Amino acid sequence: MIKGTVIIDGKICKGCELCIVACPQDGLALSASFNEKGYRFVELINDKCTGCVNCALVCPEAAITVYREPKPVKKTQAKV
């Protein structure tokens, strides 16, 4: 399975929850903390991220950056 992760800029996130709804892995949730503007920001809550970028696409503040790990290289067997 492809693995990914997200980095959320909590300083500009307004907690609109669009990314939470868009995440097919249910990997995002509102934090218990507030940012400097008084909003509860979104955070990654589990390690199921596949790097699908749905969250980043719907974020109106562009507060989410998605990183996807490269696919593992498959070893080919030499034909004899």
N, C-alpha and C positions, 0 to 999 in steps of 0.2 A: 504494500500500500504506500502511496506517495504521502510524505510527511511535509508539513509546513508549520509556520507559526506567524503570528501577527504582532506588530508593535503598534500600540495605540497611544497617541499623544494626548494624555489626560488633561493637559492644559487647555486644549481647544475643543475637546469633546463636550457636547452639550447634553449627552444622555438621551438622545431622541429614540433610541432602541431600534432603529431601522436595521442595524447590523445584526442585532440579536435575533430578529425575526428572519433575516436572510441567511443565517448560518445553518446549513444542513446538518452539522455535527453537534449542534447545541453547545458550542464551546465558549460562548460569550455571555456575560451577565453584567448588570450594573454593580459597581463597587459600593461598599458601605461608606466610603470616604467621599468628600466633596472636593472639587478643584477650586482654584482661586476665584473663579467667577460664580461659585455657588452651585454648580451642577454636579450631580452624581455622574461619574464617567464610566465608560465600559472597560472591562478587563477580560483577559483570557482566563477561563476557569478550569479548562481541562486540556489534555494533551492529544486531542483527537483531530486537530487541524490538518486538513489535507491541502491547504494552499489554494482553495478554489477561487479566491478573490471576490466572492459575492459580497462580503462585508465592506470591502473597500469601494466597490462599485456603487453601493447605495449610500455611502457616508456623505452627507451634504457639506461637512466641514473638512473633508479630505484628511481626517485625523488617523487613518489606518493605513499602515504599510504591511504588505503581505510578503513573506519570504517562503519560497518552496525549496526543499532540499532536492538536489539532483537525483535522477533515477539511478539506482545501482546498476553498475555495468555487469551484464551477464557474461559469464565465461563460456566461450565456445569450445567444444571438444574437437580435438584434431582428428580428422578422418584418417584411418589407416588403410 
